Amino acid sequence: MAGIEREPAEVRIPKAALDAFAVALSVRTVAMRKWPNNGLEWMYPVGTWEEAHLEVALLPGGEEVWLRMSTDRSSVAVWTIEQWWAFSGELPGATPPPA
């Protein structure tokens, strides 16, 4: 995303948080919140706002996906859209990515 520069950081995403997000995504029960500092809409599993959870944002242009834990929003993991499709394509009920 133009104008946003980040220092490399290690982002630890517990398997339980990734699994919870995967389940929410597969049954289409994610919520979204827009962060005012960067304007990105972050998705997270419905009903988990008060507990530690994974947040995911698709960057404008659709080439990258950012992942972060709610417990450390300053550290972001960056996946290519191909990595995201590989992950989401393994979810129950997943549909193939658009051509």
Backbone hydrogen bonds in HBPLUS format (Angstrom, degrees):
<---DONOR---> <-ACCEPTOR-->    atom                        ^
c    i                          cat <-CA-CA->   ^        H-A-AA   ^      H-
h    n   atom  resd res      DA  || num        DHA   H-A  angle D-A-AA Bond
n    s   type  num  typ     dist DA aas  dist angle  dist       angle   num
A0004-ILE N   A0001-MET O   3.31 MM   3  5.99 164.8  2.34 137.8 138.3     1
A0017-ALA N   A0014-PRO O   2.96 MM   3  5.33 123.5  2.29 106.2 120.0     2
A0018-LEU N   A0014-PRO O   3.09 MM   4  6.48 159.5  2.13 155.6 161.7     3
A0019-ASP N   A0015-LYS O   2.78 MM   4  5.95 162.5  1.81 155.5 160.8     4
A0020-ALA N   A0016-ALA O   2.92 MM   4  6.04 155.9  1.98 141.6 148.2     5
A0021-PHE N   A0017-ALA O   3.03 MM   4  6.23 155.9  2.09 144.0 150.1     6
A0022-ALA N   A0018-LEU O   2.90 MM   4  6.11 158.1  1.95 147.6 154.3     7
A0023-VAL N   A0019-ASP O   2.92 MM   4  6.18 159.5  1.96 152.5 157.1     8
A0024-ALA N   A0020-ALA O   3.03 MM   4  6.22 165.8  2.05 146.3 150.4     9
A0025-LEU N   A0021-PHE O   2.82 MM   4  6.00 160.5  1.86 154.5 160.0    10
A0026-SER N   A0022-ALA O   2.89 MM   4  6.02 156.1  1.95 146.1 152.9    11
A0027-VAL N   A0023-VAL O   3.14 MM   4  6.39 140.8  2.30 147.5 156.5    12
A0029-THR N   A0024-ALA O   2.76 MM   5  4.91 173.8  1.76 147.2 149.4    13
A0028-ARG N   A0025-LEU O   3.12 MM   3  4.79 161.5  2.16 100.2 104.7    14
A0046-VAL N   A0029-THR O   3.00 MM  17  5.80 167.6  2.02 155.6 153.4    15
A0031-ALA N   A0044-TYR O   2.80 MM  13  5.49 163.8  1.82 169.1 169.1    16
A0044-TYR N   A0031-ALA O   2.98 MM  13  5.49 146.1  2.10 144.0 150.7    17
A0033-ARG N   A0042-TRP O   2.95 MM   9  5.35 149.7  2.04 142.1 151.2    18
A0042-TRP N   A0033-ARG O   2.79 MM   9  5.35 168.3  1.80 155.5 151.5    19
A0035-TRP N   A0040-LEU O   3.02 MM   5  5.77 160.1  2.06 160.7 161.5    20
A0039-GLY N   A0035-TRP O   2.73 MM   4  5.31 137.2  1.91 155.8 168.5    21
A0043-MET N   A0056-VAL O   2.69 MM  13  5.11 172.7  1.70 153.1 152.5    22
A0056-VAL N   A0043-MET O   2.94 MM  13  5.11 152.9  2.02 138.1 147.0    23
A0048-THR N   A0045-PRO O   3.25 MM   3  5.86 143.0  2.40 144.9 141.4    24
A0051-GLU N   A0048-THR O   2.98 MM   3  5.38 164.0  2.00 119.3 124.6    25
A0070-SER N   A0053-HIS O   2.87 MM  17  5.50 155.2  1.93 162.3 170.4    26
A0055-GLU N   A0068-ARG O   2.79 MM  13  5.34 162.5  1.82 167.6 169.3    27
A0068-ARG N   A0055-GLU O   2.95 MM  13  5.34 151.3  2.03 153.2 158.8    28
A0057-ALA N   A0066-TRP O   2.86 MM   9  5.14 156.0  1.92 146.3 152.9    29
A0066-TRP N   A0057-ALA O   2.80 MM   9  5.14 162.1  1.83 155.2 158.1    30
A0059-LEU N   A0064-GLU O   3.02 MM   5  5.61 170.4  2.03 153.0 155.6    31
A0062-GLY N   A0059-LEU O   2.87 MM   3  5.55 158.0  1.92 142.5 147.5    32
A0081-ILE N   A0063-GLU O   3.03 MM  18  5.16 134.7  2.24 134.1 127.2    33
A0065-VAL N   A0079-TRP O   2.83 MM  14  5.14 160.0  1.87 150.8 154.4    34
A0079-TRP N   A0065-VAL O   2.81 MM  14  5.14 174.6  1.82 161.6 163.5    35
A0067-LEU N   A0077-ALA O   2.82 MM  10  5.05 157.3  1.87 148.3 154.7    36
A0077-ALA N   A0067-LEU O   2.77 MM  10  5.05 169.8  1.78 157.3 159.4    37
A0072-ASP N   A0069-MET O   3.05 MM   3  5.46 161.2  2.09 112.0 117.9    38
A0075-SER N   A0072-ASP O   3.37 MM   3  6.02 166.1  2.40 116.6 120.0    39
A0083-GLN N   A0080-THR O   3.08 MM   3  5.19 119.5  2.46  97.7 111.8    40
A0084-TRP N   A0080-THR O   3.05 MM   4  6.42 157.8  2.10 150.8 157.1    41
A0085-TRP N   A0081-ILE O   2.88 MM   4  6.14 161.5  1.91 149.3 153.7    42
A0086-ALA N   A0082-GLU O   2.98 MM   4  6.17 152.9  2.06 143.2 150.8    43
A0087-PHE N   A0083-GLN O   2.99 MM   4  6.26 158.7  2.03 148.5 153.7    44
A0088-SER N   A0084-TRP O   2.78 MM   4  6.01 177.4  1.78 165.4 164.5    45
A0089-GLY N   A0085-TRP O   2.75 MM   4  5.52 140.3  1.90 138.2 148.6    46
A0090-GLU N   A0087-PHE O   3.17 MM   3  5.68 158.9  2.22 111.9 118.2    47
A0091-LEU N   A0088-SER O   3.22 MM   3  5.41 165.2  2.25 107.9 112.2    48
A0094-ALA N   A0091-LEU O   3.06 MM   3  5.32 146.4  2.18 139.9 134.5    49
